[in-house]
Amino acid sequence: MYKFRSEKEREYFRWMCRMFNEGILDPEFATQTHEDYIAKIASGRVVALFDSDWDYQDAEKVLKADGKYGSTYAGLPLTMDKDTKCAALMYQGLTTGTGVGITASCKDPVAAIKFIDYICSDEGQVLNKWGIEGVNYLLDEEGHRYRTEEEVKYASEDTDYQKKTGVGFHNYPYPTYGDGILDPGGSTYTTTSKEAVMKEYNEEEKAACEAWGVELLVDMFPQADEFETPDYPPLWALVKPMEFDEIADKLDEVSWSSLITCITGSEADFDANYDAMLAELEKTGMSEAEQMLNDIIAEKAALVQ
């Protein structure tokens, strides 16, 4: 189903329309640049947002550097109704939509392959994720890696931390272990472990955990074991035919401009505006695109089933 055909999507944008008309939604939401958006968040004036943390984390680093921890954010598992679980932590299966390539003009492809091999090694993973021993991390009495308070502060507040130190600079698109995976020495490959996260929480995050009665902020969300793994990978990771992408691009063009009209129009006109958008989407090939995607999903699911 094309996302905006969903009745829950309709209700979400109806809510957005109400927020706009009540003066709560940023009136520049559709015209500001991403830089404008980040600057507003970094100013500490944005009360709430609907976004992935990786998209606004640079703004949070500015807030933390200014000591404005109370203006940073904690995710909440909000859904359209009580029967819907927020699936933010659901394991979606192996994603293989992206990868690493070596150009035909590469002067030393053997060296390039050796570099990729090194990145995948235990030593390479630790160097990429933690940095240099004695510089970016230390070892405790049990030989486990840890970061000093100064290093944690540096990493959480400096937007150029990765560029300056190299730590995490090669996370993408190279293969990498996920959070919580242990190396042969018993240390996590990444700096994100339950113990490290709890220790590195600032005073506002600790207060939030105490108020909510949880150990970690993500404990507020339905956990991964509450969901079944789908029989197909995330749709964004699927390789789709050019014909589908061409239709999907046109659908997004229609929906982007139409949704602005739906949100900025009066609440009384919302349904008429939304229905007009759906009619235009149907003319643009919405049903055809849905069928193409359903066929691709069915083919992927059949391989598993």
N, C-alpha and C positions, 0 to 999 in steps of 0.2 A: 504494500500500500504506500503510495506517495504520501510523505509525512503530513502534508497539509490537508489531506482528505480525512484524516482522523478527527473524530468528534472531540477527543481530548485536546488536540492541537487547537481546535476552534475555541474551546473554553479557555485555554491558556491565553490566546490572543484577545479574547473578549475581556479577560482580566487586565491585560496590558492596556487595552483601550480605556478601561475604567481608571487605571493608574495614571494614564496620560491626561485624561480629562480632569482628574483630581489634582494634577500638578505634582504628582509624586515621581513619575517617570521622567528622566532627563529629557527635556524637550529637544536636545541635540542628538538623541540616540541614533538617528538615521543619517545625520550629516557630518558628524565629527569623524576625524581620522582616528586610527588606532593610537597614534601618539597623543592626541587630545584625551582619549579615553584613559590611557595610562597616567597622564599628567593629573587628571582629576582624581584618580584613585590615590596617587602619591600625595595629593594635597590633604588627604584625610577627610574629604567632604562626602565621599560616597558611602551611604549607609549600608546598602546591600547590592549584590550583583548576581547575575546568572552566567557563570563562565567556568571554564576549567582552570585550575590553579596555575598550570604552566603558562597560561596566557597573560596573567596579571602579576606573576611572582616578582618581576622587576620593580613594580610599583610598591609591593609589600616590602621589598628590601629597603627602599627609600624611607618608608614609614618606620621600619625597625631602626634604621640608622639615625632617625630623628627622635627615637624613643617613644614613638606613637603606637605602642603595642595595642592599645585599646581600639585603634582604628584599623587593625588588620582583621583577617577573616577566618571563620571556621565554617566548614561545610555543613549543611543540614540536608537530611534525606527527604526533602519535600516532594510530594506527588499530588496528582490531581484529585485522588480520592483515597480512602482508607484501605481499599482492597488492592491497591497497586503498590508493589514494593520498589523502592529505589534500587536500581540495578547497577549502581556506580561501581561496586566491588565484585560484580559477577565475572567469573572467568569465562572469557569468550572463545577459548580454544587457541590453537596456534595460529598466529598471523604471519603470513608469508607474502604479503603484498609488496614489500619493498626488499631491497637487497643491495649488495655492493658489486660494482662493476669496474673493470679495468679497461681503459680506452685503448683502441687499436694503435694510437700514437704513443702509448706509454714507452719511454725509453728503456725501462728495466722492469718488465712484468714479473720477473722472478723476485725482485726486491719487494714489489708491491704485494705479492702473495705472502712473502715472508713477514711483511708488516702485519697483514691480516691474521696470519697464524699467531704472531706474537700477541696481538690484541686479544685473541681467544684463549691464550694460555693463562694459567693462574697468576703468573707474575704480571702479565699485561693487564689482566682484569683489576688486580690490586693497584697497580700504578695508575690506571685510568680512573678508578673509583675513589681511591684514597690519597694518591699522590706519593710523595717521597717520605720514607721513614725518617724521623728526626726533624723533618721540616713541616709536613702537613699532618702527620700522625705519629703516635708513640705506641709502644707495647707495654701492657701491664705485666704483673708478675706471672700471669698464666700464659703470656705470649699472645694475648688478644689485642687487636688494634683498637685504639681510641683516639679521639681528637680533644685537644685542649679547649677550654672555654674561649680563648682568643681566636682559635681557628674556626670554631663554630660560629662565632660572631662575625668573623671575616667572611665566611661562606654565605651566611644568611643576610648580610647587609650590603655587600659590594656586588653591584650588578655585573662587574667585569671579572668576578672571581675565577670563572672557568678559563677565560682568556689569559689572565695574569699567572695562574698557577698550572694550568693544563688539566686540573682535576675535573673529570666529567666532560672534558672537551670532545672526547671521541665516543660519547655515548651513542650517538646516532650517525650513520645507520649501521654501525658495526654490531655483531652479536654481543650480548651482554647478559650476565646472570641477573635475576630479579632480586628484589629485596627479601631478606631473610634466608637466602641460600648460604650454607656454610662451606668454607674451603676446607682442605684437609687438616688445617690447624685449628679448626673450630671457630674461626672468626667469620663474620658475614662478609661476602664479597663487596657489598655496598655499605655506605655509612648509615643506611636506614635499617635499623633493627628496633625492636620494641623497646629494649632497654635504653638505647641511644636516644630514641625519640622522646621518651619520658624524661630522660635526664636533660635534654636540650630544650624542652619547652620553656618559654618565657613565662613571666608571672601571670599574664593574662590567660595564656593557654592552660596553665596549671589551675587557675581559678575556674575556668570553664569546665575542665574535667571534674573538679571537685563538686561544682554546682550540679552537673549532669549525672554524677555518680558513675563515671567511667574512668578507665585507666588511660585510654587513648581517645583522641577526638573522633577517629574513624569508627570507634565502637558504637557511635550513634547510628551507624548505617547497618542495614541488613548485611550479614557477612556472606562471603563467597559460598560457604557450604549450604546456604539456604536456597541456592539456585542450581538448576541442571545445566550442564554444558550443552550448548546447541550443537546440532549435527552439521553445522556449517560455520565458517569463520565470519568475523565481522564484515558487514557489507562493504565498508570502505576499503577492506583489504582484498576484495575480489577483483580479478581482472575482468573487466566488462567490455563488450564489443563497442567499437567506435559509434555505431548507430545509437546505442543506448546513451552514451556520453553526450552525443549531440542533442538528443531530446532532453536529457536531464539538465543540460546547461540552459536550454530555452525555458524549461519549466522553472528553474531557479530565477531566471531573469523576470519572468512574469510574476512569480510569487513575491520576490523582493519588493518591487514597486507596489504591488497590490496590498501587501501586508502593511506597508507604511500608511496607505489610505485607510485600511481597516483600523489601525491603531490611532491615527490622528483624527479620524472622523468622529462624529457624535456616537454615543452609545446606542441611540435609537436607530442609526443607520448601519450598525455593525453587521447584522446578519445579511442585509442586502448587499453590502460591500463584499462580505466573505463569499456569498453565493456567486456573485459576479466573478470573483477570482477563480472559483472552482470551475465555472463554465468556461472561462478563458483557458484554464489549464487543460481541460478536456479537449478543447480545440487544438491545443499545442501537442497533444500526444500522450497525455497522462496514462490512460488505460493501456496503451501500447507499451509504454516503458515499464509499467507494472508487470505485464505479462512476460516481457523479456527477462526481467529480474527474477520473477517466480520460476521460470524455466532454469535459470542459472542455479538458483538455490536448490531446486529439486534435484538437479544433477549432482551437486556437491553432497547433499544429504544422502542420496542413494549410495554413494561410495562408502559412507559410514554405516548405513543401515544394512 
